[in-house]
């Protein structure tokens, strides 16, 4: 048991449709945890009851509550949360979004064994044409000096369009 610190968590897709579950679980305030360019899809609560962010930074993420309403730390909108906490603010503007990310078929895969992860069985988490997440991600190398690599989760060259996408899968025009 040690404490994790200074983690860069970027370009992931978090999905939890369990109404009793939370999208992310942070046991206590996590100094230096930075969440950027992630998709958070949840049902009901984003965090477990009674928890509030203290030191974590959120920038350029997308949130979507399957049961409706933003529902984060008691705020009714992402704009209210951003202005009150400084999260999702970049250069004085709100960069986070509360919108349907338009994924192909989230929640339909049944992969439980990490050895079975493949393009075929996780393609449901790719972006549909017209998704507001295409080319909307923050350029993390320019912004904070993070080299995010040359390829996405499935090995697709980055970026495919005019900018980086939000989430784990880069949109490829067919």
C-alpha positions as CSV (number, residue, x, y, z in Angstrom):
1,X,0.0,0.0,0.0
2,X,1.4,3.2,-1.2
3,X,-0.2,6.3,-2.6
4,X,-0.3,6.9,-6.3
5,X,0.6,10.4,-7.4
6,X,1.2,12.4,-10.5
7,X,-0.7,10.3,-13.0
8,X,-1.6,11.5,-16.5
9,X,-4.9,9.7,-17.5
10,X,-5.7,10.6,-21.1
11,X,-7.6,9.4,-24.2
12,X,-9.6,6.6,-22.4
13,X,-13.2,5.6,-22.7
14,X,-14.8,4.8,-19.4
15,X,-18.3,3.2,-19.6
16,X,-20.5,2.0,-16.7
17,X,-24.2,1.4,-17.3
18,X,-24.7,-0.1,-13.8
19,X,-27.1,2.2,-11.9
20,X,-25.4,1.2,-8.6
21,X,-21.9,1.8,-10.0
22,X,-19.8,4.8,-10.4
23,X,-17.8,5.8,-13.4
24,X,-14.5,6.3,-11.6
25,X,-13.5,5.4,-8.1
26,X,-11.0,7.6,-6.4
27,X,-10.5,6.4,-2.8
28,X,-9.3,9.8,-1.6
29,X,-8.0,13.0,-3.0
30,X,-5.3,12.1,-5.6
31,X,-2.6,14.8,-5.9
32,X,-1.3,15.2,-9.4
33,X,-4.0,13.1,-11.1
34,X,-4.8,14.8,-14.4
35,X,-7.7,13.5,-16.6
36,X,-7.6,14.8,-20.2
37,X,-9.4,13.9,-23.4
38,X,-11.3,11.0,-21.8
39,X,-14.9,9.9,-22.4
40,X,-16.9,9.3,-19.2
41,X,-20.3,7.5,-19.7
42,X,-22.1,6.7,-16.5
43,X,-25.6,6.0,-15.1
44,X,-26.6,8.1,-12.1
45,X,-23.5,9.2,-10.1
46,X,-20.2,9.9,-11.6
47,X,-18.4,9.6,-8.2
48,X,-19.3,7.5,-5.2
49,X,-21.6,9.3,-2.8
50,X,-20.0,11.9,-0.5
51,X,-16.7,12.2,-2.5
52,X,-15.5,15.5,-4.0
53,X,-12.5,16.2,-6.0
54,X,-9.8,18.2,-4.3
55,X,-6.5,18.0,-6.2
56,X,-7.5,16.2,-9.4
57,X,-7.5,18.2,-12.7
58,X,-10.0,17.5,-15.5
59,X,-9.5,19.2,-18.9
60,X,-11.0,18.4,-22.3
61,X,-13.2,15.5,-21.2
62,X,-16.6,14.4,-22.3
63,X,-19.3,13.4,-19.8
64,X,-22.6,11.6,-20.6
65,X,-25.1,10.4,-18.1
66,X,-27.3,7.6,-19.4
67,X,-30.0,8.4,-16.8
68,X,-30.0,12.1,-17.8
69,X,-28.6,15.2,-16.2
70,X,-25.0,16.1,-15.5
71,X,-25.0,15.2,-11.8
72,X,-21.5,15.9,-10.7
73,X,-20.7,17.1,-7.2
74,X,-24.2,18.7,-7.0
75,X,-23.8,20.9,-10.1
76,X,-26.5,20.9,-12.7
77,X,-24.3,21.7,-15.7
78,X,-20.7,21.3,-16.7
79,X,-20.4,25.1,-17.1
80,X,-21.4,25.6,-13.5
81,X,-19.0,22.9,-12.2
82,X,-16.2,24.3,-14.4
83,X,-16.6,27.9,-13.2
84,X,-16.9,26.9,-9.5
85,X,-14.0,24.5,-9.5
86,X,-11.7,25.4,-12.3
87,X,-12.0,21.9,-13.7
88,X,-12.5,21.7,-17.5
89,X,-11.2,25.3,-17.9
90,X,-8.4,25.9,-20.3
91,X,-7.3,29.5,-21.1
92,X,-10.4,30.9,-19.5
93,X,-12.8,28.8,-21.5
94,X,-14.8,25.6,-20.7
95,X,-13.2,22.8,-22.7
96,X,-15.2,19.9,-21.2
97,X,-18.4,18.8,-22.8
98,X,-21.6,17.2,-21.5
99,X,-22.9,15.6,-24.7
100,X,-23.7,12.2,-26.2
101,X,-20.3,11.1,-27.6
102,X,-22.1,9.2,-30.4
103,X,-20.3,5.8,-29.9
104,X,-21.1,3.0,-32.3
105,X,-22.7,0.5,-29.9
106,X,-21.4,1.1,-26.3
107,X,-22.3,-1.5,-23.7
108,X,-22.8,-4.3,-26.2
109,X,-19.4,-6.1,-25.8
110,X,-19.0,-8.8,-23.2
111,X,-15.2,-9.0,-23.0
112,X,-14.1,-9.9,-19.4
113,X,-10.7,-11.4,-20.2
114,X,-8.0,-8.8,-21.2
115,X,-6.5,-11.4,-23.5
116,X,-9.6,-11.1,-25.7
117,X,-9.3,-7.3,-26.3
118,X,-9.2,-6.7,-30.0
119,X,-10.4,-4.2,-32.6
120,X,-13.3,-6.5,-33.5
121,X,-14.7,-7.0,-30.0
122,X,-14.2,-3.4,-28.8
123,X,-15.1,-1.5,-32.0
124,X,-18.4,-0.6,-30.3
125,X,-16.5,2.2,-28.5
126,X,-15.5,3.9,-31.8
127,X,-17.0,7.2,-32.8
128,X,-19.8,7.5,-35.3
129,X,-19.5,9.9,-38.2
130,X,-20.6,13.3,-37.0
131,X,-19.5,12.8,-33.4
132,X,-18.7,16.1,-31.6
133,X,-15.5,14.4,-30.3
134,X,-13.9,14.1,-33.7
135,X,-10.9,16.5,-33.9
136,X,-12.0,18.1,-30.6
137,X,-9.3,16.8,-28.3
138,X,-6.7,18.9,-26.6
139,X,-3.2,18.8,-28.1
140,X,-1.5,17.5,-25.0
141,X,2.0,17.8,-26.3
142,X,1.6,21.5,-27.1
143,X,-0.4,22.2,-23.9
144,X,1.5,20.2,-21.2
145,X,4.4,18.5,-22.9
146,X,2.9,15.0,-23.0
147,X,3.9,12.8,-26.0
148,X,0.7,10.7,-26.4
149,X,2.3,8.4,-28.9
150,X,1.7,7.9,-32.6
151,X,-1.1,5.5,-32.5
152,X,-4.5,5.0,-30.7
153,X,-5.7,2.0,-28.7
154,X,-6.2,-0.1,-31.9
155,X,-3.0,1.0,-33.7
156,X,-4.5,3.8,-35.8
157,X,-2.1,6.6,-36.7
158,X,-2.7,9.8,-34.8
159,X,-4.2,12.2,-35.7
160,X,-6.4,11.2,-38.6
161,X,-8.1,14.6,-39.2
162,X,-7.4,18.2,-38.3
163,X,-6.8,17.4,-34.7
164,X,-6.9,14.7,-32.0
165,X,-10.1,13.0,-31.1
166,X,-11.4,12.5,-27.5
167,X,-11.5,9.0,-26.2
168,X,-9.5,5.8,-26.8
169,X,-10.3,5.3,-30.5
170,X,-9.4,7.7,-33.3
171,X,-12.2,8.1,-35.9
172,X,-11.2,6.9,-39.4
173,X,-13.2,8.1,-42.3
174,X,-14.3,5.2,-44.5
